[in-house]
């Protein structure tokens, strides 16, 4: 709750204090009530629409009331029993949806329709205190799933005839509604009051009651770690004002990484633990980052259908202070001026022409566009000149240009490059920070795709020198006091003196260097490579540390360790990687020449993973020794699913529809034919029931097969035989998803009867995946086209208890799993990032924890 709203806000006094305009129409009058001797509003008239009081005057104006409290207390009474009473509340949800709650004595039941929620009201001609729980009221608004968006604030109210109304009397604070402030010095009265209201004097008169509360933590989840790095965004890596903090982007999330203190003297150090802070708010991939140490301001640009630039303050905790609409077709690069008072952005307008925009950010919360320019030149990077505040320099395809901010435009002048411009992409540029003022020589350094660095005189705009430094294209360049750092496609990072006679230092990487940045003190280099790694080089000690490792292709499968301490992922980049759950560091990496992996399973007792590939091959990898134990080629098409028993592994093929059982000590593989449709080869195993579940023919039933013989024991199907998608087992119950309604159905595994049916967990789009707690009380899910993770508390078979939404899952939810400890959730979407969440719900009971190591 906002501090000024704690613990209560008297609405009528607040309106008068802040001079918020109200609107009254018809017979509305403020007078003294003869019964309670208080000032009240009298609203009378036969037509409610013609006699009303509205607060504020314009419900669409800003600012509105924005009252965030959960409870609303009203003191009102009916004029005559024959006349109706109606009033309306305009509320906003956390997704900024505006809804209307209408209370009226004319309604007999609750009805949700469109954005309106109609509620019955029971009043007499006596003064009544009405207590409204806005959270519970929103739960009743089931139309279009508004009840899942979460209540945010009361925006406006419209009070109609015929009634008397006033603010709730603060005498109710002695009834327990209002907790008193800490005691102050006072003089005790001689006599104790005898007419104080007590809650036992009157009963409850509400027409509906809050449900029996069940523990639902708020928030239920917190994002613990993001394992990923947008390697294709070369401008999305930067140092902060200290050499211990840096920024990088992962899909739509800006991550603030904090470097651990240096330890040891080895030249190369494996990935240490890095603290992460997440700046959430972007709705599409972050394309560029820029940080101003002078202003302490971070700017981040996003692309997609709604390009924008956000401004962040990092102290005390990162938060967005402003957002501006950017170029219509995305932002390529952004840069602050040396004093942090201006920001320049380069992108493309609605006609895909290169556009330069300059904002004045002297007041960071209110950026103002001061100049814009269209150009036919492609621009790879742009920077403000440290010598003149209104000058900028850009580089791009076959051009190096100087720009000047003048009268809302940016007129430009090109550098004459002669033969060095032909078929050349100038990738990066930088100034010498030592050379300031009016020195006779102020050089500008520009990197090119031919492995050369060009030196341009700033004053004459003439090319003075060209140095050949790398065998491949130079992707990035940074200049500091006395030296220059270059990173190239040949995988080398080199530190040069400014005369480029010979490099001081060279660091070789396994992949091309994509981006580099220097710390403010110039002693640390931050290096991003196209293989998904971010490294730190301490130039003085020549110590190199890899702080981030990530996949470079889309994640295809994930398996959790039964000990809940690690997990394994496969990706289209051809690697199989093992990660530590707590620190997010990579511990092992396998590379396979086979086609992309499609399925994976973790052995319940050993550090062995079974990986299925698109070629139909199944391989067993031993993690500690990094060796392949077994290789099977039983499927003619891609392996659709892999699950592990205690001593056997099961796999299903997508094209041949074969179900295979690989026994640990058997010489043959047991195979049976199945009839599941394309894309429905998912397997689920319950070792307690000794059953393997797979979708049946035409997806109209779920087949439960004996895990020894693979014979069908029974089939379960829905009431009206809808197509089913297998989700798994929960408490020895088969869970399936009905299409197209996306209802979740729980079947009894022993009888095949339908036990529970829940409505769609995330309506409005296709559900990606779902995971349940061991008790089945909580579900974790999300849509494949929505960047949010849903936590659903299941109450009854006809109602969803509560829903919480969590941003950060940028590319939707493709797969989600809950660790065996019941505290950690690991998920991924259509991209290359893995998200690790902490669940704050109740821990699983010992009786609910099932032994998943039963032997087949």
C-alpha positions in Angstrom: 0.0 0.0 0.0 1.2 3.5 -0.7 2.4 5.2 2.5 0.0 8.1 2.4 -2.9 5.6 2.1 -2.0 3.7 5.3 -4.0 2.6 7.1 -7.1 4.3 5.7 -8.1 7.2 3.4 -11.3 9.2 4.0 -12.4 9.6 0.4 -14.5 12.7 0.9 -11.9 14.5 3.0 -9.2 13.5 0.6 -11.1 14.9 -2.4 -11.5 18.2 -0.6 -7.9 18.3 0.5 -6.3 17.7 -2.9 -9.0 19.8 -4.6 -10.0 16.9 -6.8 -13.1 18.0 -8.8 -16.3 16.1 -8.3 -19.4 16.1 -10.5 -22.9 16.1 -9.2 -26.1 16.0 -11.3 -29.7 16.2 -10.3 -30.9 16.4 -6.7 -27.6 16.0 -4.8 -27.1 18.0 -1.6 -24.8 18.0 1.4 -26.7 18.4 4.7 -26.8 17.5 8.4 -28.4 14.2 9.1 -30.9 14.5 11.9 -30.3 11.0 13.2 -26.5 10.9 13.5 -25.8 14.6 13.5 -23.2 14.3 10.8 -22.7 15.8 7.4 -23.9 13.5 4.7 -24.7 13.5 1.0 -28.3 13.1 0.1 -29.0 11.7 -3.4 -32.6 11.5 -4.3 -34.6 11.1 -7.5 -36.6 8.4 -9.3 -34.1 8.1 -12.2 -30.6 7.0 -11.0 -28.9 8.0 -14.2 -30.0 11.6 -13.7 -29.2 12.0 -10.0 -25.6 11.0 -9.1 -22.3 12.1 -7.5 -19.2 11.2 -9.4 -15.6 11.2 -8.0 -13.5 12.4 -9.7 -15.3 14.6 -12.2 -13.7 12.9 -15.2 -13.1 9.2 -14.6 -10.7 9.1 -17.6 -8.6 12.0 -16.2 -5.1 11.6 -14.7 -4.5 11.5 -11.9 -7.5 9.5 -10.7 -8.0 8.4 -7.1 -5.8 5.3 -7.4 -6.7 3.9 -4.0 -4.8 0.7 -3.6 -6.4 -0.6 -0.3 -8.0 -4.0 -0.3 -11.1 -3.0 1.7 -13.7 -0.3 1.0 -15.9 0.9 3.8 -19.1 2.8 3.2 -21.7 4.2 5.6 -25.1 4.6 3.9 -28.8 4.1 4.3 -31.8 3.7 2.0 -34.3 6.6 1.7 -37.4 4.4 1.3 -37.8 0.7 0.9 -39.7 1.3 -2.3 -36.8 3.1 -4.0 -33.7 1.4 -5.5 -30.1 2.1 -4.6 -27.3 1.8 -7.1 -23.6 2.7 -7.1 -20.6 1.9 -9.3 -16.9 1.4 -8.7 -14.3 1.7 -11.5 -11.3 -0.4 -10.7 -8.1 -1.2 -12.5 -6.3 -4.6 -12.6 -2.5 -5.2 -12.7 -2.8 -5.5 -16.4 -4.3 -2.0 -16.6 -7.8 -3.3 -17.5 -10.6 -1.0 -16.3 -13.5 -2.9 -14.8 -16.8 -1.8 -13.3 -18.4 -3.2 -10.2 -22.1 -2.3 -10.0 -24.0 -2.7 -6.7 -27.8 -2.4 -6.7 -30.9 -3.5 -4.8 -32.4 -4.4 -8.1 -30.2 -7.4 -8.6 -30.9 -10.8 -7.2 -27.7 -12.6 -8.0 -24.1 -12.1 -9.0 -23.6 -11.8 -12.8 -20.3 -11.3 -14.7 -20.7 -9.9 -18.2 -18.0 -8.1 -20.3 -16.2 -5.7 -18.1 -19.2 -5.4 -15.8 -19.8 -7.3 -12.5 -23.3 -7.0 -11.1 -23.7 -7.6 -7.4 -26.9 -7.7 -5.3 -27.2 -5.2 -2.4 -29.4 -5.6 0.7 -30.1 -2.4 2.6 -32.6 -1.0 5.0 -33.6 2.5 6.1 -31.1 2.3 8.9 -27.5 3.4 8.7 -25.4 0.5 7.6 -21.6 0.1 7.3 -20.8 -1.9 4.1 -17.4 -3.6 4.0 -16.3 -4.6 0.5 -13.3 -6.9 -0.1 -12.1 -5.9 -3.6 -9.9 -9.0 -4.0 -12.8 -11.3 -3.4 -15.1 -9.2 -5.7 -12.5 -9.5 -8.5 -12.5 -13.3 -8.0 -16.2 -13.3 -8.9 -15.5 -11.5 -12.2 -15.0 -14.6 -14.3 -15.9 -13.0 -17.6 -12.9 -13.0 -20.0 -10.6 -14.2 -17.1 -10.4 -10.8 -15.5 -10.3 -12.4 -12.1 -6.8 -13.7 -13.0 -5.3 -10.3 -13.6 -5.1 -9.2 -10.0 -6.6 -6.2 -8.3 -4.6 -3.0 -8.4 -6.6 0.1 -7.4 -10.0 1.9 -7.1 -10.0 4.4 -9.9 -13.4 6.2 -9.5 -16.8 5.9 -8.0 -20.3 6.8 -9.1 -23.0 7.1 -6.4 -26.6 7.2 -7.6 -30.0 7.9 -6.0 -31.7 7.2 -3.7 -29.6 7.1 -0.6 -27.7 8.9 2.1 -24.0 8.3 2.1 -20.9 9.4 4.1 -17.4 8.2 5.0 -17.3 5.3 7.4 -17.2 6.6 11.0 -13.8 6.2 12.5 -15.4 5.0 15.8 -15.1 1.6 14.1 -11.4 1.6 14.8 -12.3 0.3 18.3 -14.0 -2.6 16.7 -10.8 -4.0 15.4 -11.1 -2.7 11.8 -8.4 -0.1 12.3 -5.3 -0.8 14.2 -4.3 2.2 16.3 -1.0 4.0 16.0 1.7 3.6 18.6 0.6 5.2 22.0 1.3 8.8 22.5 1.4 11.0 25.6 -2.1 11.8 26.7 -4.2 12.7 29.8 -6.4 9.8 30.9 -10.1 10.5 31.2 -11.8 10.2 34.5 -14.6 8.0 33.2 -14.5 5.2 30.7 -16.9 5.6 27.8 -19.9 3.3 27.9 -21.3 3.8 24.4 -18.4 2.5 22.4 -19.4 0.3 19.5 -18.4 -3.3 19.8 -18.5 -5.9 17.0 -20.8 -8.1 18.9 -23.7 -5.7 18.9 -24.7 -6.3 15.3 -24.5 -9.2 13.0 -23.2 -9.4 9.5 -25.5 -8.0 6.8 -23.4 -8.7 3.7 -25.1 -10.5 0.9 -22.0 -12.6 0.1 -19.0 -13.7 2.2 -15.3 -14.2 1.6 -14.2 -17.8 1.0 -12.4 -19.7 3.7 -8.8 -18.5 3.2 -6.2 -21.1 2.2 -2.6 -20.3 2.4 -1.5 -18.8 -0.9 1.8 -17.0 -0.6 2.2 -13.6 -2.2 4.3 -13.6 -4.2 4.2 -17.4 -4.8 7.3 -17.3 -7.1 10.5 -15.2 -7.3 12.9 -15.3 -10.2 16.2 -16.6 -8.8 18.4 -16.9 -11.9 18.4 -16.5 -15.7 20.8 -18.6 -17.7 21.2 -17.0 -21.0 22.9 -14.3 -23.1 21.7 -12.6 -26.3 24.9 -13.1 -28.2 23.4 -11.7 -31.4 23.0 -8.3 -29.7 26.5 -6.8 -29.9 25.5 -3.5 -28.3 23.9 -5.2 -25.3 26.9 -5.5 -23.0 28.3 -2.8 -20.8 30.2 -2.0 -17.6 28.7 0.0 -14.8 30.6 2.8 -13.0 32.5 0.2 -11.0 34.5 -2.8 -12.2 32.4 -5.2 -10.1 29.0 -4.6 -11.8 28.1 -5.1 -15.5 25.0 -5.3 -17.6 23.9 -7.7 -20.3 20.7 -8.7 -22.0 18.9 -12.0 -22.2 15.9 -11.9 -24.5 13.6 -9.2 -22.9 15.4 -9.1 -19.5 18.2 -6.7 -18.6 20.5 -8.5 -16.1 22.7 -6.7 -13.6 25.6 -9.0 -12.9 27.9 -8.4 -9.9 31.4 -9.8 -10.2 32.8 -11.9 -7.3 35.9 -10.7 -5.6 39.1 -11.9 -7.3 40.7 -15.0 -5.9 43.8 -17.0 -6.9 46.5 -16.1 -9.3 45.7 -18.5 -12.1 45.6 -17.2 -15.6 42.2 -18.7 -16.3 39.3 -19.3 -13.9 36.2 -21.3 -14.4 32.7 -19.7 -14.1 32.3 -18.3 -10.5 29.1 -17.5 -8.8 27.7 -14.2 -10.1 24.9 -12.3 -8.3 22.1 -11.3 -10.6 19.5 -8.5 -10.4 16.7 -8.4 -13.0 15.3 -5.3 -14.7 11.9 -6.4 -16.0 9.5 -4.4 -18.1 10.5 -5.0 -21.7 8.0 -6.9 -23.8 10.4 -7.9 -26.6 14.1 -8.6 -27.0 16.5 -6.0 -25.8 18.6 -4.8 -28.7 21.0 -2.3 -27.1 22.3 -1.0 -23.8 24.0 2.2 -22.8 25.2 3.4 -19.4 26.2 6.8 -18.3 28.5 6.9 -15.2 28.1 10.6 -15.0 24.3 10.5 -14.6 24.1 7.0 -13.1 21.5 6.1 -15.7 21.0 3.0 -17.7 19.2 3.0 -21.1 17.9 -0.1 -22.7 16.2 -0.4 -26.1 13.8 -3.1 -27.3 12.7 -4.1 -30.8 9.6 -6.0 -32.0 6.2 -4.6 -32.7 6.5 -1.9 -30.0 10.0 -0.5 -30.0 10.9 1.6 -27.0 13.7 2.9 -24.8 13.6 2.5 -21.1 15.6 4.5 -18.5 16.6 2.9 -15.3 18.0 4.1 -12.0 20.0 1.4 -10.2 20.0 2.8 -6.6 18.8 1.6 -4.2 17.3 -1.1 -6.4 16.9 -1.1 -10.2 13.7 0.5 -11.3 12.4 2.1 -14.5 11.8 5.9 -14.3 10.8 6.6 -17.9 10.0 5.0 -21.2 9.9 6.7 -24.7 8.6 5.4 -28.0 11.5 4.7 -30.3 12.0 4.0 -34.0 9.1 2.3 -35.7 11.2 -0.7 -36.9 13.5 -1.1 -34.0 16.6 0.4 -32.4 20.1 -0.8 -33.5 22.3 1.2 -31.2 22.1 3.9 -28.4 24.7 6.1 -26.8 24.9 8.7 -24.0 26.8 11.9 -24.2 29.8 12.2 -21.9 27.8 14.2 -19.3 24.8 11.9 -19.5 22.4 14.7 -20.5 21.6 13.5 -24.0 20.9 10.1 -25.5 21.2 9.2 -29.2 19.5 6.3 -30.9 19.8 4.9 -34.4 17.2 2.7 -35.9 14.7 2.5 -38.8 11.4 4.4 -39.3 8.1 3.0 -40.7 9.6 3.0 -44.2 12.7 1.2 -43.0 14.9 4.2 -43.6 17.8 4.8 -41.2 16.7 7.3 -38.6 18.8 9.2 -35.9 17.0 10.5 -32.8 18.4 12.6 -30.0 16.7 13.0 -26.6 17.4 15.5 -23.9 17.5 13.5 -20.6 18.5 16.3 -18.3 15.4 15.3 -16.4 15.6 11.5 -16.8 11.9 11.0 -15.9 10.8 13.2 -18.8 13.0 12.6 -21.9 12.4 15.1 -24.7 13.3 14.5 -28.4 15.4 17.5 -29.5 16.6 16.3 -32.9 15.8 13.8 -35.6 17.3 13.0 -39.0 16.8 10.5 -41.9 19.7 9.3 -43.8 20.5 6.9 -46.7 23.6 5.6 -45.0 23.7 2.4 -43.0 24.9 3.0 -39.4 26.6 0.3 -37.3 27.5 2.5 -34.3 27.3 6.1 -33.3 28.9 8.1 -30.4 28.9 11.6 -29.0 32.1 13.6 -29.4 33.9 14.2 -26.0 35.3 17.5 -27.5 32.0 19.3 -28.6 28.7 18.6 -26.9 26.6 19.0 -30.1 28.7 16.7 -32.4 28.4 13.0 -33.1 30.3 10.5 -35.2 28.9 7.4 -36.8 30.3 4.5 -38.8 28.7 2.0 -41.1 28.8 0.5 -44.5 31.4 2.3 -46.6 31.0 5.5 -44.6 32.3 7.4 -41.6 30.2 10.6 -40.9 30.2 13.5 -38.6 26.9 14.9 -37.4 25.9 18.1 -35.6 22.7 18.8 -33.6 21.3 22.0 -35.0 17.7 23.4 -35.0 16.1 20.0 -34.4 18.1 18.3 -37.2 21.4 16.6 -37.6 23.2 17.7 -40.8 26.1 15.5 -41.6 29.5 15.5 -43.4 31.3 12.4 -44.6 35.0 11.5 -44.2 36.8 11.0 -47.6 38.1 7.4 -47.4 39.2 6.8 -51.0 39.8 3.1 -51.7 39.4 2.1 -48.0 35.6 2.6 -48.3 34.9 0.1 -51.0 33.2 -3.1 -49.8 34.0 -2.2 -46.2 31.8 -2.3 -43.2 33.0 0.0 -40.4 31.9 -1.8 -37.3 32.9 0.3 -34.3 34.6 3.6 -33.2 36.0 5.3 -30.2 37.8 8.4 -29.1 41.0 8.9 -27.1 39.8 10.0 -23.6 43.1 11.6 -22.8 43.1 14.1 -25.7 40.7 16.8 -24.7 40.3 20.5 -25.4 42.1 22.2 -28.3 45.1 19.9 -28.8 46.6 19.9 -32.3 45.9 16.2 -32.8 42.6 14.6 -31.7 42.4 11.2 -33.2 39.3 9.1 -33.9 39.7 5.3 -34.1 37.4 3.2 -36.4 37.4 -0.6 -36.8 36.6 -2.3 -40.1 35.5 -5.7 -41.5 38.9 -6.1 -43.2 40.8 -6.4 -39.9 42.1 -2.8 -40.0 41.8 0.2 -37.7 41.5 3.6 -39.3 42.7 6.7 -37.6 40.8 9.9 -38.5 41.8 13.4 -37.5 38.8 14.9 -35.7 39.4 18.5 -36.7 40.3 18.1 -40.4 38.1 14.9 -40.8 41.0 13.5 -42.8 42.2 9.9 -42.8 45.7 9.8 -41.4 46.6 6.1 -40.8 45.4 2.6 -41.5 46.7 -0.4 -39.4 46.2 -4.1 -40.1 45.7 -5.7 -36.7 43.6 -8.9 -37.3 43.2 -11.6 -39.9 39.4 -11.4 -39.7 36.8 -8.6 -39.3 37.2 -6.5 -36.2 33.8 -6.5 -34.4 34.5 -4.2 -31.5 37.0 -1.6 -30.4 37.6 0.4 -27.2 40.2 3.1 -26.4 41.5 4.0 -23.0 44.3 6.0 -21.5 47.4 4.7 -23.4 46.0 1.6 -25.1 43.4 0.2 -27.5 41.5 -3.1 -27.1 40.2 -4.9 -30.2 38.1 -8.0 -30.6 37.8 -9.9 -33.9 36.2 -12.8 -35.7 39.4 -14.7 -35.5 38.7 -15.2 -31.7 41.5 -13.0 -30.5 41.2 -10.1 -28.1 44.3 -7.9 -28.3 45.5 -4.9 -26.3 47.6 -2.4 -28.3 49.5 0.7 -27.7 48.1 3.7 -29.5 50.9 3.6 -32.1 49.9 -0.1 -32.8 53.5 -1.2 -33.0 52.8 -4.6 -31.3 50.2 -5.8 -28.9 50.7 -5.9 -25.2 48.4 -8.7 -24.5 46.5 -11.3 -26.4 43.6 -13.6 -25.3 42.4 -16.4 -27.5 38.8 -17.5 -27.5 37.0 -20.6 -28.8 34.6 -18.4 -30.8 34.6 -15.0 -32.5 34.6 -12.0 -30.1 31.3 -10.1 -30.6 31.5 -7.2 -28.1 33.9 -5.6 -25.6 33.7 -2.9 -23.1 36.3 -1.3 -20.7 35.7 -0.4 -17.1 35.9 3.2 -16.0 39.4 2.6 -14.4 40.5 0.9 -17.7 41.9 -2.1 -15.9 39.2 -4.6 -16.7 37.7 -5.7 -20.1 34.3 -7.3 -20.5 34.2 -9.7 -23.5 31.2 -11.3 -25.1 31.6 -14.1 -27.6 29.3 -15.7 -30.1 29.4 -19.0 -28.3 27.3 -17.6 -25.4 30.1 -16.7 -23.0 31.0 -13.5 -21.2 34.5 -13.2 -19.9 36.4 -10.7 -17.8 40.0 -9.9 -18.4 42.0 -8.1 -15.7 44.6 -6.4 -17.8 47.1 -5.7 -15.1 47.3 -9.3 -13.9 46.3 -11.0 -17.2 43.8 -13.0 -15.3 40.8 -14.2 -17.3 37.5 -15.3 -15.8 34.4 -16.7 -17.5 31.4 -15.4 -15.7 28.5 -16.3 -18.0 27.9 -19.4 -20.2 24.7 -19.9 -22.2 23.2 -21.8 -25.1 23.3 -20.1 -28.5 20.4 -22.1 -30.0 16.9 -22.8 -28.9 16.5 -25.2 -25.9 14.9 -28.5 -27.0 14.8 -30.6 -23.8 15.4 -30.4 -20.0 15.9 -33.0 -17.3 16.2 -32.4 -13.5 18.5 -34.3 -11.2 16.6 -36.3 -8.6 18.8 -34.7 -5.9 17.5 -31.2 -7.0 21.1 -29.9 -7.3 21.5 -29.8 -11.1 19.8 -30.1 -14.4 20.7 -30.9 -18.0 19.6 -29.1 -21.1 19.9 -29.9 -24.8 19.9 -27.3 -27.6 19.9 -26.8 -31.3 23.5 -25.6 -31.0 24.5 -29.2 -30.7 25.5 -29.2 -27.1 24.3 -31.0 -24.0 25.1 -29.0 -20.8 24.9 -29.7 -17.1 24.0 -26.7 -14.8 24.2 -26.1 -11.1 20.7 -25.1 -9.8 22.0 -22.8 -7.1 24.7 -20.8 -8.9 23.6 -21.3 -12.5 27.2 -22.2 -13.5 27.9 -24.8 -16.2 29.6 -27.8 -14.8 29.8 -30.2 -17.8 29.3 -29.9 -21.6 28.9 -32.6 -24.2 29.1 -32.1 -27.9 27.6 -34.6 -30.3 27.9 -34.7 -34.1 24.4 -36.3 -34.3 21.4 -34.2 -35.3 19.7 -32.0 -32.6 18.7 -33.7 -29.4 14.9 -33.9 -28.9 14.4 -35.6 -25.5 16.3 -36.2 -22.3 15.8 -38.1 -19.0 17.9 -38.2 -15.8 18.7 -41.5 -14.1 17.0 -41.7 -10.7 20.1 -42.9 -8.8 23.1 -42.3 -11.0 24.6 -39.3 -12.8 23.6 -40.7 -16.2 21.3 -39.1 -18.7 19.5 -40.7 -21.7 19.3 -38.4 -24.7 17.2 -39.0 -27.8 18.1 -37.4 -31.1 16.2 -36.3 -34.2 18.0 -39.2 -36.1 16.3 -41.8 -33.9 19.4 -42.5 -31.8 19.3 -42.9 -28.1 22.6 -42.4 -26.1 23.4 -42.9 -22.5 25.9 -40.3 -21.2 27.9 -40.7 -18.0 28.3 -37.2 -16.6 31.3 -37.5 -14.3 33.4 -39.3 -16.9 31.9 -37.5 -19.9 31.7 -40.8 -21.8 29.0 -42.5 -23.8 27.9 -45.8 -22.2 25.4 -47.1 -24.7 24.1 -46.2 -28.1 20.8 -47.5 -29.4 19.2 -47.1 -32.9 15.7 -48.5 -32.6 13.6 -45.6 -34.0 13.4 -44.6 -37.6 12.4 -41.1 -36.8 13.0 -38.5 -34.1 12.8 -39.7 -30.5 9.7 -38.0 -29.1 10.1 -38.7 -25.4 12.4 -40.4 -22.9 11.6 -41.5 -19.3 13.6 -43.4 -16.7 12.6 -46.1 -14.3 14.9 -47.5 -11.7 16.7 -49.9 -14.0 15.1 -49.3 -17.3 14.8 -46.5 -19.8 11.7 -46.0 -22.0 11.5 -44.1 -25.3 8.9 -43.3 -27.9 9.5 -42.4 -31.6 7.5 -39.8 -33.4 7.6 -41.3 -36.9 7.5 -45.0 -36.3 5.3 -44.8 -33.2 7.3 -47.4 -31.4 7.5 -47.7 -27.6 10.8 -49.2 -26.5 12.0 -50.5 -23.1 15.8 -50.7 -22.5 16.6 -53.0 -19.6 19.9 -52.4 -17.8 21.2 -56.0 -18.1 19.1 -57.3 -21.0 20.6 -58.1 -24.4 17.5 -57.2 -26.3 15.2 -54.2 -26.5 11.5 -54.8 -25.9 9.4 -52.9 -28.5 5.7 -52.5 -29.1 3.7 -50.5 -31.7 1.5 -47.6 -30.5 -1.0 -45.5 -32.3 -0.5 -42.0 -30.9 -0.8 -39.2 -33.4 2.0 -37.0 -34.6 3.4 -34.8 -31.9 1.7 -36.8 -29.1 4.5 -39.3 -28.2 5.0 -38.0 -24.7 5.5 -40.7 -22.0 4.7 -40.6 -18.3 5.8 -43.2 -15.7 4.4 -44.0 -12.3 6.7 -46.5 -10.6 4.2 -47.0 -7.7 1.5 -48.2 -10.0 4.0 -49.8 -12.3 2.3 -48.1 -15.3 3.5 -46.3 -18.4 1.1 -43.8 -19.9 1.0 -42.8 -23.6 -1.7 -41.2 -25.8 -3.8 -43.7 -27.7 -5.2 -43.8 -31.2 -6.5 -40.4 -32.5 -5.7 -39.0 -29.1 -9.2 -40.0 -27.8 -7.8 -41.9 -24.8 -4.8 -42.4 -22.6 -3.4 -45.9 -22.7 -2.0 -47.2 -19.4 0.5 -50.0 -20.1 2.2 -52.4 -17.8 5.8 -51.2 -17.3 7.1 -54.8 -17.5 5.3 -56.2 -20.5 4.2 -52.9 -22.2 0.7 -54.4 -22.6 -2.4 -52.2 -22.3 -3.9 -52.5 -18.8 -6.7 -50.0 -19.3 -7.6 -46.9 -21.2 -9.0 -43.6 -19.8 -11.0 -41.1 -21.8 -13.0 -38.0 -21.3 -16.8 -37.7 -20.9 -17.5 -36.7 -24.4 -14.3 -38.3 -25.9 -12.4 -35.1 -26.7 -8.9 -35.2 -28.0 -6.4 -35.5 -25.0 -2.8 -34.5 -24.4 -1.0 -36.4 -21.7 0.5 -34.2 -18.9 1.7 -36.9 -16.5 0.9 -38.4 -13.1 0.0 -36.5 -9.9 -0.7 -38.6 -6.7 -1.2 -41.7 -8.8 -3.8 -39.9 -10.9 -3.5 -39.5 -14.7 -3.6 -35.8 -15.7 -4.6 -34.9 -19.3 -5.4 -31.8 -21.2 -8.6 -31.7 -23.3 -8.7 -30.0 -26.7 -9.8 -27.5 -27.7 -11.2 -26.3 -24.4 -7.8 -26.8 -22.6 -9.5 -28.1 -19.6 -7.3 -30.1 -17.2 -8.8 -33.5 -16.3 -7.7 -35.9 -13.5 -8.4 -39.6 -14.0 -8.2 -42.4 -11.6 -5.4 -44.7 -12.8 -7.0 -47.8 -11.3 -10.6 -47.4 -12.5 -10.3 -44.9 -15.3 -13.0 -42.7 -13.8 -12.9 -38.9 -14.1 -12.1 -37.4 -10.6 -11.7 -33.7 -11.2 -12.0 -31.3 -14.1 -10.6 -27.8 -14.0 -11.2 -25.0 -16.5 -8.3 -23.7 -18.7 -5.4 -22.7 -16.5 -4.3 -19.9 -18.9 -7.1 -19.1 -21.3 -6.7 -16.9 -24.4 -4.0 -18.9 -26.1 -2.3 -22.3 -26.4 -0.9 -23.6 -23.2 2.8 -24.5 -23.4 3.3 -26.9 -20.5 2.2 -27.4 -16.9 3.7 -28.8 -13.7 2.0 -29.7 -10.5 3.1 -29.9 -6.9 3.2 -33.3 -5.3 -0.1 -32.5 -3.5 -1.8 -31.3 -6.7 -2.8 -28.0 -5.0 -0.7 -25.7 -7.2 -0.1 -25.7 -10.9 2.6 -23.8 -12.8 1.9 -23.1 -16.4 2.1 -20.5 -19.2 1.2 -19.8 -22.7 3.6 -20.3 -25.6 2.8 -16.8 -26.9 2.8 -14.9 -23.6 5.9 -13.8 -21.6 4.4 -14.7 -18.3 4.5 -17.7 -15.9 1.2 -18.5 -14.2 0.9 -19.9 -10.7 -2.6 -21.4 -10.1 -4.0 -22.5 -6.8 -6.6 -25.1 -7.5 -9.7 -25.1 -5.2 -12.6 -27.1 -6.6 -13.4 -28.8 -9.8 -15.5 -25.9 -11.0 -13.4 -22.9 -9.8 -9.8 -21.7 -9.8 -8.9 -20.4 -6.4 -6.3 -17.8 -7.3 -3.8 -16.9 -10.0 -0.6 -15.0 -9.9 1.3 -13.9 -13.0 5.1 -13.4 -13.2 6.9 -11.6 -15.9 10.3 -12.6 -17.2 9.6 -15.6 -19.4 10.3 -13.6 -22.6 9.8 -16.3 -25.3 6.7 -18.0 -23.7 6.6 -21.2 -21.8 7.5 -24.3 -23.7 8.6 -26.6 -20.8 8.4 -26.4 -17.0 9.5 -28.8 -14.3 9.4 -28.8 -10.5 12.4 -30.1 -8.6 12.0 -33.0 -6.2 12.5 -30.7 -3.2 9.3 -28.8 -4.2 11.1 -25.5 -3.9 12.7 -24.9 -7.3 11.1 -24.6 -10.7 13.1 -24.6 -14.0 11.5 -23.5 -17.2 12.3 -22.4 -20.7 10.6 -21.0 -23.8 11.2 -20.9 -27.5 14.6 -19.2 -27.0 17.9 -20.1 -25.6 17.4 -19.0 -22.0 16.6 -21.1 -18.9 14.8 -19.6 -16.0 15.2 -20.8 -12.4 12.4 -19.8 -9.9 11.9 -20.2 -6.2 8.5 -21.4 -5.0 7.4 -19.9 -1.7 4.4 -22.2 -1.1 4.1 -24.8 1.6 6.7 -27.6 1.5 5.5 -31.0 0.4 4.5 -33.3 3.2 6.3 -36.5 3.7 3.1 -38.4 3.0 2.7 -36.7 -0.3 6.3 -37.4 -1.5 6.2 -40.5 -3.6 9.0 -42.9 -4.3 9.8 -42.4 -8.0 12.5 -45.0 -7.9 10.3 -48.1 -8.1 11.9 -50.8 -10.2 10.3 -52.1 -13.3 
